[in-house]
């Protein structure tokens, strides 16, 4: 009988070899696809297929790639794993020393392991510690507004703008310059050097891209020598970097200070740029999530954490086994063998997250791996989160944007690499503006008139936009407000009143009033009557009115605020009611009655006669406002309340408004008795008066 055993074994081996070749070809095809425009736009299609191939997939170059959350966590934080360092490269890639870009990496905390790692990491940790970031928060918030103003100017001038180039790329570097005390005029150079140096993190950078990284290394050496050369003309005396150079005594740290700082800047720029640019892309693609963020300002930190998970600014990190070990699932890994931890895939692991490919800003926060874990956890994570929590709500509040073309990505697989984000304002129906003018979508508000109106479903947003930023209630502004109310559509349930500029409203236009009083007494009387009519119409408006108050709220501006049904105050809000407010126009329009009914006659009397400014917290305690929120959130909070109101039954709103209108007349006489002095704010005012008398 013929022996077929050998033939069967050969057939089986051939089939296995063929299957293995096909598997490797498929893996190679997938990795190459990641570098294509389609793959850069949607890398998770590739990651999902790699995950389906098994807990770890062998790469054509001999490394393993892991996509699960558990395996990523183990490789990044386990004691048996090391980041790729100089020792590993010397043993396997001895020519690496010819590349300045790689030398920078391995002189830094990012490219070293214990025992040297701790000292290097500690040396720069003070720059981006939570305390340092908290101290710099006002400057960082101001910088966010500055870059959005620049973006807005380009958007108005050109109709379209590249958010990635104007904000995503430049803002993180501007913030790093604040943190370190570097000259802001160096931002373009620093961005270019960092972009080129980031090539060293990629899986297999081409010769051309490695040459870019090496050029960046040489450029940085020259820049660093000039920066630190005594007497350091380019560093302010009080710059954090200058102080660090004066106090750091560890010679090992000082020897590699330039490399450390370079890699810190480069890594910080790449991660934050990807988060900010791609975060905006994801919000524009999902308007319902953008709306949720605006309506829940108290949940912005959790929302940003979900965006961090979803975007995964760092896509993959590489480690090697310190000794023979196993990956989760029992896959053996030899000492020195490379493992690529695809944190972007781990953050979309269905075993770790429900519906991982859905962006859900209300998802309960859970620690993700986007910034790493373990000893190499991203030093700048607190800074990136601060920029994101400041930027995203501000973008959504200030702009109604849509993508104007394809999003552009760079070639690197190590980072999300979102570069170009072309946007334009979303087309809107023509809006109503002051004195009957119309504002087209994207038109400058200050050019359109003193009042700009936009409709969002059943909510009307009314914005005071006087160019001086003080929003005085002159004839034009009062007329425009009156026009809004007389032409109010029946289906509007809520109105948000807000203001651009430094202050909500500091009162009437005193120059206009003085001129009329001298030259046109009848015109003066008519202007006062107009002011009275507008405030009365605002108070009796059928829609619920919500005022978003910031800066100074004084005189007639206070009357306008009190005429609103709900008042949300920014932390920087200040309220002042000088005696002239009684005649212009709080008294005649019954707003004074409403003040007394809500906060008591004692409080109102002191406020009017003393004329002192009341801060937001005192106003909250006394009942003048219903809530106090961070200044950057006041517009979002007012809008959130208006949207909640718009979802209520219209008849219930009507009855509530009627009840509120009767309160000043049907309730107990607020001028009787002394119980008004028991209110917390009244007590605070009484203490202020007593202290003033004592002095």
RORO-34655 format. One record per residue (C-alpha): x, y, z. Coordinates in steps of 0.5 Angstrom, whole numbers, padded with zeros to 4 digits, always signed. Example, Ala and Ser with C-alpha at 12.3 -4.5 7.8 and 13.67 -1.06 7.14 Angstrom:
REM RORO-34655
+0025-0009+0016+0027-0002+0014
***
This chain:
REM RORO-34655
+0000+0000+0000+0003+0007-0002+0005+0011+0004+0002+0018+0003+0004+0021+0010+0010+0025+0007+0006+0027+0002+0000+0029+0007+0005+0033+0011+0008+0037+0005+0001+0039+0003+0000+0041+0010+0006+0045+0011+0005+0048+0004-0002+0050+0006+0001+0053+0012+0006+0057+0009+0001+0060+0004-0003+0062+0009+0002+0065+0013+0005+0069+0007-0003+0071+0005-0003+0073+0013+0003+0077+0012+0001+0080+0006-0005+0083+0009-0002+0086+0015+0003+0089+0010-0003+0092+0006-0006+0094+0012+0000+0098+0015+0001+0101+0008-0006+0103+0008-0006+0107+0014-0001+0112+0011-0006+0113+0005-0011+0119+0005-0016+0114+0007-0013+0111+0012-0011+0117+0015-0018+0120+0015-0021+0113+0018-0015+0109+0022-0020+0105+0026-0022+0101+0020-0015+0098+0020-0015+0098+0027-0021+0094+0028-0019+0089+0022-0012+0088+0026-0016+0087+0033-0020+0081+0029-0013+0078+0027-0012+0077+0034-0009+0079+0041-0003+0081+0038-0001+0081+0031+0006+0080+0028+0009+0085+0024+0013+0084+0017+0019+0087+0021+0019+0082+0027+0015+0087+0032+0008+0085+0035+0003+0090+0035-0003+0090+0040-0010+0093+0040-0013+0091+0046-0014+0096+0052-0011+0091+0057-0005+0089+0053-0004+0096+0051-0004+0098+0059+0001+0092+0061+0006+0094+0055+0006+0102+0057+0006+0101+0065+0008+0094+0066+0015+0093+0070+0018+0088+0064+0017+0093+0059+0022+0099+0057+0022+0105+0052+0026+0105+0046+0033+0108+0049+0040+0109+0047+0042+0102+0049+0037+0098+0045+0039+0102+0039+0046+0101+0040+0045+0094+0040+0041+0093+0034+0042+0100+0030+0049+0102+0031+0049+0108+0026+0043+0111+0030+0048+0116+0033+0049+0119+0026+0042+0122+0027+0042+0129+0031+0034+0128+0031+0035+0121+0035+0040+0124+0039+0035+0129+0042+0030+0124+0043+0035+0119+0047+0038+0125+0051+0031+0126+0054+0026+0123+0059+0022+0121+0053+0027+0116+0050+0030+0114+0057+0029+0109+0062+0031+0108+0070+0035+0110+0073+0037+0116+0069+0029+0117+0067+0027+0120+0074+0032+0126+0074+0030+0128+0067+0023+0128+0068+0023+0131+0075+0027+0137+0072+0022+0139+0067+0016+0137+0071+0016+0144+0075+0014+0147+0068+0008+0144+0067+0005+0142+0074-0002+0143+0076+0000+0148+0080+0004+0152+0075-0001+0151+0070-0007+0154+0075-0002+0160+0076-0002+0161+0068-0009+0160+0067-0011+0167+0066-0006+0168+0061-0007+0162+0057-0015+0164+0057-0013+0170+0054-0008+0167+0049-0014+0163+0047-0019+0169+0046-0013+0172+0042-0012+0167+0037-0020+0166+0036-0020+0173+0035-0015+0172+0029-0018+0166+0026-0025+0171+0026-0021+0176+0023-0019+0172+0017-0026+0168+0017-0029+0175+0016-0025+0177+0011-0024+0171+0007-0031+0167+0008-0027+0161+0010-0021+0160+0014-0016+0154+0016-0018+0153+0023-0012+0148+0024-0007+0152+0021-0009+0159+0025-0011+0156+0031-0009+0148+0032-0002+0149+0030+0000+0156+0033-0004+0156+0040-0001+0150+0043+0006+0153+0041+0004+0160+0044+0002+0157+0050+0008+0153+0051+0012+0160+0050+0008+0163+0056+0010+0156+0060+0017+0157+0059+0018+0164+0058+0020+0164+0050+0020+0170+0046+0013+0169+0042+0016+0172+0036+0020+0165+0035+0013+0161+0035+0014+0160+0027+0021+0157+0028+0019+0153+0034+0013+0150+0030+0017+0148+0024+0023+0145+0028+0018+0141+0032+0014+0139+0026+0021+0136+0023+0023+0133+0029+0017+0129+0030+0019+0124+0025+0023+0121+0029+0017+0118+0033+0014+0114+0027+0014+0107+0025+0019+0107+0019+0021+0114+0017+0023+0115+0010+0030+0117+0009+0028+0124+0007+0024+0125+0013+0029+0123+0018+0034+0128+0014+0028+0133+0016+0029+0131+0023+0036+0131+0023+0036+0138+0020+0031+0140+0026+0036+0138+0031+0042+0142+0028+0037+0148+0028+0035+0147+0035+0043+0147+0037+0044+0153+0034+0037+0156+0037+0039+0154+0044+0046+0156+0044+0043+0163+0042+0038+0163+0047+0042+0161+0053+0048+0165+0052+0050+0170+0057+0047+0175+0058+0041+0172+0055+0038+0178+0051+0032+0173+0049+0030+0171+0055+0026+0176+0060+0029+0176+0067+0023+0173+0070+0022+0168+0065+0021+0161+0068+0026+0158+0063+0031+0163+0065+0030+0162+0073+0031+0154+0071+0037+0155+0068+0040+0159+0074+0037+0154+0079+0038+0147+0076+0045+0144+0079+0045+0137+0077+0050+0137+0072+0047+0131+0068+0041+0135+0067+0044+0141+0065+0048+0137+0060+0042+0135+0056+0038+0141+0058+0037+0143+0050+0035+0136+0048+0030+0135+0054+0027+0142+0052+0027+0141+0045+0023+0134+0046+0018+0137+0051+0016+0142+0046+0016+0138+0040+0012+0132+0044+0007+0138+0047+0006+0141+0040+0004+0135+0037-0001+0132+0042-0004+0138+0043-0005+0140+0036-0008+0134+0034-0013+0134+0040-0015+0141+0039-0016+0141+0031-0019+0134+0031-0023+0135+0037-0026+0141+0033-0027+0137+0027-0031+0131+0031-0035+0137+0034-0037+0140+0027-0039+0133+0025-0043+0132+0030-0048+0138+0032-0052+0134+0037-0045+0133+0041-0043+0140+0040-0050+0143+0043-0049+0138+0049-0043+0141+0051-0046+0148+0050-0052+0146+0054-0047+0143+0060-0042+0147+0061-0041+0144+0068-0039+0138+0065-0034+0140+0060-0028+0137+0063-0031+0130+0062-0033+0132+0055-0026+0134+0054-0024+0127+0057-0029+0123+0052-0026+0127+0046-0019+0126+0048-0021+0118+0048-0024+0119+0041-0019+0123+0038-0013+0119+0041-0008+0125+0040-0002+0120+0040-0004+0114+0036+0002+0109+0038+0007+0108+0043+0013+0103+0042+0016+0099+0048+0021+0093+0048+0021+0087+0053+0027+0088+0058+0027+0080+0059+0023+0074+0056+0016+0075+0057+0009+0074+0055+0003+0079+0052-0004+0078+0055-0006+0072+0052+0000+0068+0053+0004+0070+0047+0011+0070+0048+0016+0076+0047+0023+0075+0047+0028+0080+0051+0029+0086+0046+0023+0085+0042+0019+0091+0040+0012+0091+0041+0008+0097+0038+0002+0099+0043-0004+0102+0039-0007+0107+0044-0012+0109+0039-0014+0102+0038-0014+0101+0045-0019+0107+0047-0024+0104+0042-0023+0097+0044-0031+0094+0045-0029+0090+0051-0027+0097+0055-0032+0102+0052-0039+0101+0050-0040+0103+0043-0033+0106+0042-0034+0109+0036-0039+0113+0038-0037+0120+0041-0041+0121+0047-0040+0127+0051-0044+0125+0057-0040+0118+0057-0038+0117+0065-0031+0119+0065-0026+0113+0065-0018+0114+0065-0016+0112+0058-0009+0111+0055-0009+0117+0050-0003+0121+0054+0000+0114+0056+0000+0111+0063+0006+0109+0068+0013+0113+0068+0012+0116+0061+0006+0119+0062+0005+0125+0058+0008+0131+0062+0004+0136+0059-0003+0133+0059-0006+0138+0064-0004+0143+0060-0007+0140+0054-0013+0139+0058-0014+0146+0060-0013+0149+0053-0018+0144+0050-0023+0146+0056-0022+0153+0054-0022+0153+0047-0028+0148+0045-0034+0152+0049-0031+0158+0046-0031+0156+0039-0038+0153+0040-0040+0160+0043-0037+0165+0038-0038+0161+0032-0043+0157+0028-0038+0153+0023-0038+0147+0018-0033+0144+0015-0031+0147+0008-0027+0142+0005-0023+0135+0006-0019+0135+0013-0012+0134+0012-0007+0130+0016+0000+0129+0016+0004+0122+0014+0006+0120+0021+0003+0114+0024+0005+0116+0031+0000+0122+0032-0007+0123+0030-0003+0129+0025-0009+0133+0024-0007+0139+0020-0012+0142+0015-0019+0144+0018-0022+0148+0013-0028+0151+0015-0034+0157+0014-0040+0160+0018-0046+0155+0017-0051+0159+0012-0057+0162+0016-0063+0165+0015-0062+0173+0015-0063+0176+0022-0065+0182+0025-0061+0188+0027-0061+0194+0030-0066+0200+0027-0068+0195+0022-0062+0193+0019-0061+0185+0017-0055+0181+0019-0052+0176+0014-0049+0170+0016-0042+0172+0018-0043+0179+0017-0039+0183+0023-0044+0185+0028-0041+0192+0030-0042+0194+0022-0049+0191+0022-0052+0195+0028-0052+0196+0036-0056+0190+0036-0056+0183+0033-0061+0178+0033-0060+0171+0031-0066+0165+0031-0064+0158+0034-0070+0154+0033-0075+0157+0039-0070+0161+0042-0068+0168+0040-0061+0171+0041-0060+0178+0042-0053+0181+0042-0051+0188+0044-0046+0190+0040-0044+0197+0041-0037+0198+0038-0034+0202+0044-0035+0195+0048-0039+0199+0054-0046+0198+0050-0049+0204+0053-0057+0204+0051-0057+0210+0046-0063+0212+0042-0061+0207+0036-0060+0201+0041-0066+0202+0045-0070+0203+0038-0067+0196+0036-0069+0193+0042-0076+0195+0041-0076+0193+0034-0074+0186+0036-0080+0186+0041-0085+0189+0037-0084+0184+0031-0083+0178+0036-0085+0171+0032-0091+0167+0036-0087+0161+0037-0081+0164+0040-0081+0161+0047-0074+0164+0050-0070+0170+0049-0062+0170+0051-0060+0177+0052-0052+0178+0052-0047+0183+0050-0040+0183+0046-0035+0187+0049-0032+0189+0056-0039+0190+0059-0046+0188+0059-0049+0195+0059-0046+0201+0063-0053+0205+0063-0055+0210+0058-0051+0214+0053-0050+0220+0058-0047+0225+0052-0053+0224+0048-0057+0225+0054-0053+0232+0056-0054+0234+0049-0061+0233+0049-0062+0236+0056-0059+0243+0053-0061+0243+0046-0067+0239+0045-0071+0238+0052-0077+0235+0048-0072+0230+0045-0069+0228+0052-0076+0227+0055-0078+0222+0049-0071+0219+0050-0073+0217+0057-0080+0215+0055-0077+0211+0050-0073+0207+0055-0078+0206+0059-0083+0203+0054-0077+0198+0052-0076+0196+0059-0083+0195+0060-0084+0191+0054-0078+0187+0056-0081+0186+0063-0088+0184+0060-0085+0180+0054-0089+0173+0053-0083+0169+0052-0078+0168+0058-0072+0173+0058-0065+0170+0060-0060+0175+0061-0052+0173+0061-0049+0179+0065-0041+0180+0065-0037+0186+0066-0040+0192+0069-0048+0192+0069-0050+0199+0071-0056+0204+0071-0060+0203+0066-0056+0197+0064-0058+0194+0071-0066+0196+0069-0065+0192+0063-0062+0186+0067-0068+0186+0072-0073+0187+0067-0071+0180+0065-0074+0174+0068-0067+0170+0069-0060+0173+0070-0054+0169+0070-0048+0173+0072-0041+0172+0070-0036+0171+0076-0033+0178+0074-0040+0182+0074-0041+0188+0078-0047+0191+0079-0048+0199+0081-0055+0203+0081-0053+0210+0082-0059+0215+0084-0060+0217+0077-0063+0210+0075-0069+0212+0079-0071+0217+0073-0067+0214+0067-0071+0209+0067-0072+0204+0073-0078+0208+0077-0083+0209+0071-0082+0202+0068-0084+0199+0075-0077+0196+0075-0075+0199+0081-0082+0195+0084-0079+0189+0082-0072+0190+0085-0075+0191+0092-0080+0185+0091-0074+0181+0089-0069+0183+0094-0072+0187+0099-0073+0195+0100-0067+0195+0105-0062+0192+0100-0065+0196+0094-0064+0203+0098-0057+0202+0100-0055+0200+0093-0059+0206+0090-0056+0211+0096-0049+0208+0097-0048+0207+0089-0043+0202+0091-0041+0196+0086-0044+0189+0088-0040+0183+0086-0043+0177+0083-0043+0173+0089-0046+0178+0093-0051+0179+0088-0053+0171+0088-0054+0171+0095-0058+0177+0095-0063+0174+0089-0061+0179+0084-0058+0174+0080-0060+0166+0080-0053+0163+0078-0046+0165+0078-0041+0161+0073-0034+0162+0070-0034+0168+0066-0032+0164+0060-0038+0160+0061-0044+0165+0062-0046+0165+0055-0047+0158+0054-0050+0157+0061-0055+0163+0059-0056+0159+0052-0057+0152+0056-0063+0155+0060-0066+0158+0054-0066+0151+0051-0069+0148+0057-0075+0153+0057-0076+0152+0050-0078+0145+0051-0083+0147+0056-0090+0147+0055-0092+0154+0052-0098+0155+0056-0094+0153+0063-0089+0159+0061-0095+0164+0060-0098+0162+0066-0092+0163+0070-0090+0170+0067-0097+0172+0069-0096+0170+0076-0089+0173+0076-0092+0180+0073-0096+0180+0079-0091+0179+0084-0089+0186+0086-0097+0188+0087-0100+0182+0090-0094+0180+0095-0093+0183+0102-0091+0190+0102-0083+0189+0102-0082+0196+0105-0085+0194+0111-0081+0191+0117-0074+0190+0118-0074+0183+0116-0071+0185+0109-0064+0186+0113-0064+0178+0114-0062+0177+0107-0055+0175+0107-0053+0180+0102-0057+0185+0106-0053+0183+0112-0047+0184+0108-0049+0191+0106-0050+0193+0113-0043+0191+0115-0041+0195+0110-0045+0201+0112-0043+0200+0119-0035+0199+0117-0036+0205+0113-0039+0209+0119-0033+0206+0124-0028+0209+0119
***
